[in-house]
Structure formats: C-alpha cells, structure tokens
Amino acid sequence: MRRTLIAFIAAVGLILALPGTASAHDTDDWYKTSSIPSGFGYVGYSTSHVGGVYQEVAMWRSNNYLVLQGYASDTRDDGYCGAVQITYETYDYSAGKWSGHWHTRAFALVDCSTGGTGSGAYYSYARSSYQFRNVYSRACHASSSGSIVECESNWHGPI
C-alpha cells in the first residue's frame, strides 16, 4: 500500500511539473513581422466560434515558410477571455523530410472585451523561422493574463 501511495504521489508530481504550452511568440518557431513579405501567397484560413470565443487564423506561404495572422474575440461575459491555439507539423532538416512531429502553441493574443465577433484582438503577423505545414487552430478560454485555461476539442484546418 505504501509503495502504491508513493508511486501515485510521484506520478501526480510529474504531471504537475510538466510545462504548459508555449506561446508561439515565446519560441524561436515564430517571430513578429510588420507585413507579409513579397513572394508569400495566400493559402486560406480556419475559423470557429465555440463557448463564447470566436477565432480565426489566416495563412500565407512560400516554400513552406509561413506567415500567420490571428484573431480572437471574447463573445460571452463568462469570466474568461478569448484566445487561439495553433498546432503544426515540423520539417526534419537532418532527414530531409516531414517529421510527423507536431508543435502546439498559444497564439500570442487575448481578447477580454466580451463584445461581438468583430470587436476582438488581432495579431499581425507571425512569420515562421522554419518550414512548417498542416496548420490547425482552435478557440480557447484564457485568463486575463493570457494563460490558456481550456480549448475546444476540435482542431480546424489544415490551412
């Protein structure tokens, strides 16, 4: 019984010690840019409106280098803010192929205005430092500090 309790405590401690999802802005995967560079073509966008959060992510691409523009709007007065989470497949440069490995990041924006779908917050523009593909997005509830609390279960895309 004592070993089981120790194993349980160790497992809970490990889970609590795991880091949260990094923000796209806080990693070297993405950096802020003021415009869409020439040569990048518009690909499309993904959108959803779930649980009082409207989200939209638009994408431009050149040789699998990406530029994303994000938008979130908090549409319900429920104590949460609106946010966006993205996930995407990475390229393995050493193997010269798509890795099958995915990164999941919080998009660096949060809206706490509780207005309609047109009164949210934009993030223009995030440019990838590396080659990525198959970008998906989803709506999330966040705290006023921008920390994601929960996200819808469905991913929207790929774009």
Secondary structure in CASP SS format (residue, H / E / C, confidence):
PFRMAT SS
TARGET T0000
AUTHOR 0000-0000-0000
METHOD secondary structure of the structure
MODEL  1
M C 1.00
R H 1.00
R H 1.00
T H 1.00
L H 1.00
I H 1.00
A H 1.00
F H 1.00
I H 1.00
A H 1.00
A H 1.00
V H 1.00
G H 1.00
L H 1.00
I H 1.00
L H 1.00
A H 1.00
L C 1.00
P C 1.00
G C 1.00
T C 1.00
A C 1.00
S E 1.00
A H 1.00
H H 1.00
D H 1.00
T C 1.00
D C 1.00
D C 1.00
W E 1.00
Y E 1.00
K E 1.00
T C 1.00
S C 1.00
S C 1.00
I C 1.00
P C 1.00
S C 1.00
G C 1.00
F C 1.00
G E 1.00
Y E 1.00
V E 1.00
G E 1.00
Y E 1.00
S E 1.00
T E 1.00
S E 1.00
H E 1.00
V E 1.00
G C 1.00
G C 1.00
V E 1.00
Y E 1.00
Q E 1.00
E E 1.00
V E 1.00
A E 1.00
M E 1.00
W E 1.00
R E 1.00
S E 1.00
N C 1.00
N C 1.00
Y E 1.00
L E 1.00
V E 1.00
L E 1.00
Q E 1.00
G E 1.00
Y E 1.00
A E 1.00
S E 1.00
D E 1.00
T C 1.00
R C 1.00
D C 1.00
D C 1.00
G C 1.00
Y C 1.00
C E 1.00
G E 1.00
A E 1.00
V E 1.00
Q E 1.00
I E 1.00
T E 1.00
Y E 1.00
E E 1.00
T E 1.00
Y E 1.00
D E 1.00
Y C 1.00
S C 1.00
A C 1.00
G C 1.00
K E 1.00
W E 1.00
S E 1.00
G E 1.00
H E 1.00
W E 1.00
H E 1.00
T E 1.00
R E 1.00
A E 1.00
F E 1.00
A E 1.00
L E 1.00
V E 1.00
D E 1.00
C C 1.00
S C 1.00
T C 1.00
G C 1.00
G C 1.00
T C 1.00
G C 1.00
S C 1.00
G C 1.00
A E 1.00
Y E 1.00
Y E 1.00
S E 1.00
Y E 1.00
A E 1.00
R E 1.00
S E 1.00
S C 1.00
Y C 1.00
Q C 1.00
F E 1.00
R E 1.00
N E 1.00
V E 1.00
Y E 1.00
S E 1.00
R E 1.00
A E 1.00
C E 1.00
H E 1.00
A E 1.00
S C 1.00
S C 1.00
S C 1.00
G C 1.00
S C 1.00
I E 1.00
V E 1.00
E E 1.00
C E 1.00
E C 1.00
S C 1.00
N C 1.00
W C 1.00
H E 1.00
G C 1.00
P C 1.00
I C 1.00
END
